[in-house]
């Protein structure tokens, strides 16, 4: 599972059981930290998630932004509540990539707020999956 944690919404994406594809699942409209975490834990159990990747919104320089610090705290609390490994993944430019994907798909600007966070979560998950696949290929040489 991958999460694009925003101030208003959390985009959620899932991989298939074999770890081959990344698909959008839903957009969670934020209601409060506790309720958001409870909702995510329910989704984690329902979908039998084994690992969580959370987009880490660093500054373009690589420095930790104020929002990144809050997302890191959120990720740590999710790790504690879910009992699962939670990895932070550099999400710089994931929203830009998500907008490009939606442009190519012809999604109008008005409808984007309902899917942009899901698509960003897919971009985060796909980036994480590609990096793991590349590392495994390097180790098998």
N, C-alpha and C positions, 0 to 999 in steps of 0.2 A: 504494500500500500504506500502511496505517496501523497503528501499533503502540501498544498500551497496555502500557507496560513497568512491571511490578510486581516486587516482591522475590522472589516465588515463581513467577509465571507471566507470560507475555507474550501478550496477545491480538493476533491478526492479522486484519486485514480487507483486502479488495481491492475495487477499483472495476472495472467493465467497461471495455473498450477505448475506449468513447466518453466515459467519465467521467460517466455518468448515474446509475448505481446504486452502492451500497456494500453488500457482503455479508460476513458472517463467513467466515473461512477455517479457522482452527484456534487452539488454545491451545498454546503452547510452554511446557512445564514447564522452568524454569530449571535448568541443570546447572553453570553456570560461565560467566563472561563470554566467554571464547574460544570455547567450544562453542556458546553461544547465538548469537554473531555468525556463526560458520560455518554454523549451521542457517539463520539468516535470509538469508545470502548465497545459499545453495542455493535457498531459496524465491524470492528475488528473481530469480534466473536462470531457474528453472523457469517462473515466471509472467510473465516478460518485463516486470518492473516498471521504470518510468521515473522515478519519484519516490517518496519515502518521507516520510510525515508521522508524527511521533512526539509523542504526548501529553506535554505539559509540566505536571507536577503542581505548580503554583504554590500558595502560600497563598491563602486567600480575599481577602486584602489586595492580592494581586498580587506580593508579595515572593517571592523564590526560596526554596523550602524546601530542607532538606538533601537530600531525595530528588530534588528537581528538579535540583540540581547534579549528582547521580550520573546521572540520566537524560540530562542535557545532554552529559555526558562520553560516555555510551554512544552517543548519537546522533552525536556527532562521530567516534567510532571506526567506526560503521557507515557514515558518509559516506566515510571514508577507505578502508575495506575494499570497499565496493560500487562506489565511483566515481560514485555517483548523488547528486543533490541531496536533502538531508534537511532538512525544515522542522520546527521545533518549533511545536506548536499548543496553545494554552491548553486544558487538559482539565478545568478546574474544573467540578465537578458532572457530569462524564461518567458516573461510576459511579452517581450518583443517577438519572440518566436511564436508564442500563442496567437498574437494578433496577425502575424504573417500567415499562419495556418488557416485562421478564420477568413482572412482576405482571400486566400486561394480557394477556400470552400464557398465563397460568396455570401458569407453570413453578414447581414447588415449591422451597422453600428448599434442600433437600438436593442437588438436581441443578444448582444455579446455579454452583457453583464450576467446573464443567466448561465453562460457556459465558459467564459474566459478563464475562470479559476480552475475549472476541471481540465481544460486544455493545458494550462500552465502546469498542473499536477502531472499530466501525461508527459509533458516535456521534461520535467524533473525526473520522473520515474524512468523514462527512456534513456536519459543521460546517465543515470546511475546504473541501469542495466547494461548499457553499452560499455561503460567503464569497467564493470565487473567481468564482462565477456572478454574484453581486451586484456585485462590483467590475467585471466585464466589462460588465454591463448599464449601469452608471453611465458607463463610458468610452465606450460606444456612443451616448450621448445627444447 
